[in-house]
Amino acid sequence: MADLSIILGKFRGANVELHWTFVLLMLFVLVFDVQAFFLLALFFVCVLLHEMVHAEVASRRKVKIKRIVIYPLGGGTVIDQNNMSPDTEAAVSISGPIATLLLALILYLASIPTAGTLSNLLYLLAVLNLLLGIFNLLPWMPLDGGRALRGWLEKSRSHTEATRLTLTASRITMVAYVVLSSAYIIIAKYSVSYKEFLLLFNALIALFIYGGTESEMLMARIKERTGSIDIKRGISKDYTLINPGMKISSLNSLVVNPYSHTVITKSEGGYAVLSNQRLRKEALKTTASDARIGKLCVPIPTLDYGTSMFNAFQTLESEESPLAVVVKKGKPAGIIRRQRLEYLMMLRMRFKNTGKGRNR
């Protein structure tokens, strides 16, 4: 389904995408209310600006930007978190909410000299951005405020301890938010159906924050136990490197079954893997045998031979790739699959837990 996302353009070398679920939401709103559609579109322009500020600050600090994605409930800037310093995490995280609050102020000031529909629209956008900015500044994970707090705490603590303290702050903030906002909703003079909607929204927020904090704590523990282990033992030689200009008709002479065997080619700036989905589509065409292999490949990440197991896993997960090419001294040394990494990391976690149990 990722192929259904719409690419709007590039910013700092990364694709700016509308996730397919966001496109579906916009079409749904358009069917029922045109005015709501335009308001939502304008608000998500503000969300995009928020994410672009994250990307700009990260880029200025020499952090690679992978992509910017707009979702139905907000946006996300996917960056290379490998070896990112606590200072950089804090700066990148806090920049978005600050920019959103500044935008809220600008929109409010712009609404004062105007009148009518335009004034109301600017004021409403100012309020929405104010709420978005405050919401993201609260110290809860996995949102910006929580990440900024962890980055600040990590200056004097380990990554795991900083994450644990941030998790505690996140839970306290979440409980306070749910209790206070729910109490206000109950005593407010809203309709019963509107109250039910807001209370359900609060429950979804609580589940999102709880799930996010637990996920961050798990990743911190995994990093602690696998961050010093390199990926050498997970490397596989079960692949074939071919010229991207080769025709499909020549592939069978090199590979017995191209659908089950991993075929790698060089691409601009790295490597790519032959896509089974594209290969099957091409096989249905009468001119399939003349197609070049390079056109049927999709880019995959490249990892250095000394990359840690945890950093490799983060890279594959953030780029939503099932495998990566491992290079040593500029040449491919093999491939590593995310499934294999998950298995090795699981073994490491179990080994550590067993070891602790025996020491007791």
C-alpha positions, -999 to +999 in steps of 0.1 A: +000+000+000+030+023+004+031+026-034-002+044-032+012+073-014+015+106-034+049+122-036+044+160-036+081+168-042+114+169-023+128+188+006+164+186+017+168+156-006+139+136+009+105+128-006+075+147+008+046+122+007+009+121+014+002+088+029-026+068+012-047+069+044-045+107+044-057+108+008-086+085+017-095+108+046-095+139+024-117+122-002-141+111+025-144+146+040-148+162+005-179+140-001-197+152+030-184+188+035-165+210+011-157+237+036-143+212+061-122+198+033-106+231+026-101+238+063-084+204+068-062+210+037-050+243+050-044+229+085-023+201+071-002+227+052+006+240+087+014+204+097+037+201+067+055+233+077+059+219+112+076+187+097+098+208+073+112+227+103+121+194+119+138+184+086+156+217+083+171+216+118+181+180+113+197+187+080+217+217+094+230+193+121+242+168+094+214+143+100+201+125+069+164+131+061+148+100+046+113+112+040+085+135+053+050+118+055+016+134+062-008+110+080-045+115+090-035+123+126-005+144+118+029+141+102+062+124+106+098+132+096+118+101+092+155+108+099+186+087+103+188+083+141+220+062+140+246+079+163+224+110+167+236+130+198+212+139+226+217+176+218+206+170+182+176+149+193+165+177+216+170+204+191+153+186+162+123+176+184+117+210+200+120+230+167+087+218+153+064+229+182+082+262+185+076+269+148+040+259+151+035+283+181+051+311+161+028+303+131-002+304+155+009+339+166+013+351+130-021+337+119-038+354+150-021+388+142-032+384+105-068+378+116-071+411+135-071+436+106-092+413+084-129+408+086-156+383+077-149+347+065-111+353+061-108+366+096-126+337+110-106+312+090-072+328+101-084+328+137-095+292+136-062+281+120-044+301+147-063+282+174-056+248+158-019+256+155-018+268+191-034+235+203-010+215+180+020+233+194+010+229+230+001+192+225+035+185+210+053+204+237+039+182+265+066+158+279+051+126+265+065+100+241+066+094+212+057+131+205+082+160+202+081+171+238+089+136+251+118+133+226+132+167+236+130+157+273+148+125+267+175+143+247+180+167+276+181+139+302+205+119+281+232+145+285+239+132+320+224+097+319+224+066+297+199+063+269+180+036+287+178+056+320+168+088+301+141+068+283+128+053+315+125+088+332+107+101+301+084+072+302+074+081+338+068+117+328+048+106+298+025+084+320+020+112+345+012+137+318-012+112+300-031+106+332-034+143+341-045+151+305-072+124+304-085+131+339-087+169+335-100+169+299-125+142+306-138+161+337-142+193+316-160+174+288-185+159+313-194+192+329-194+212+297-227+220+280-221+198+250-246+173+234-244+137+246-232+125+212-204+152+211-193+143+246-191+106+236-170+116+206-146+136+227-143+109+254-136+084+227-109+107+213-093+109+247-092+072+250-075+069+216-049+095+227-043+075+259-038+043+239-015+061+215+007+076+242+008+043+262+017+023+232+043+048+221+060+049+255+061+011+258+076+009+223+103+035+231+112+017+263+115-016+245+137-001+218+159+015+245+164-019+261+172-035+227+197-008+220+214-013+254+218-050+247+225-051+210+241-017+203+276-030+207+272-061+184+280-058+148+260-073+119+287-097+107+271-129+119+238-120+102+253-114+067+242-137+039+259-145+006+228-159-010+223-132-037+234-124-072+248-090-083+240-083-119+243-054-143+211-032-143+212-030-181+207-067-185+175-079-202+150-102-184+155-128-211+191-132-199+182-135-163+172-172-164+207-182-175+221-168-143+194-175-118+173-207-115+143-189-100+144-151-100+112-150-079+128-168-049+164-157-054+177-123-043+189-103-073+208-071-066+219-044-090+238-012-086+217+020-087+223+057-085+238+063-051+237+027-039+220-006-046+185-019-056+168-053-054+147-069-081+110-065-072+090-097-076+058-076-079+073-056-108+088-088-124+054-105-124+037-075-140+064-073-166+061-110-173+025-105-185+036-082-213+045-095-247+077-074-248+088-085-213+120-102-225+134-069-238+129-050-204+160-040-185+164-054-150+173-020-136+137-007-143+122-035-122+143-029-091+136-008-060+163+010-039+174-006-007+196+007+021+234+003+022+250-006+056+287-004+065+303-037+075+309-024+111+273-012+116+258-023+149+229-047+149+206-021+165+215+006+140+210-018+111+175-027+124+166+009+128+177+017+093+157-012+078+126-003+098+126+034+091+130+028+054+105+000+054+130-023+036+132-061+041+169-062+034+201-041+029+234-045+011+264-046+035+295-030+020+331-034+031+358-011+018+333+001-009+324-033-022+294-055-014+302-081+013+267-096+014+231-088+023+213-088+056+176-093+061+154-076+087+139-110+096+173-124+103+182-093+124+150-096+144+159-133+152+194-125+163+183-096+184+156-118+201+183-144+209+205-117+224+176-104+245+168-139+258+204-147+265+208-115+286+176-122+305+187-158+312+221-145+323+206-121+348+183-148+362+213-171+369+233-143+386+205-139+411 
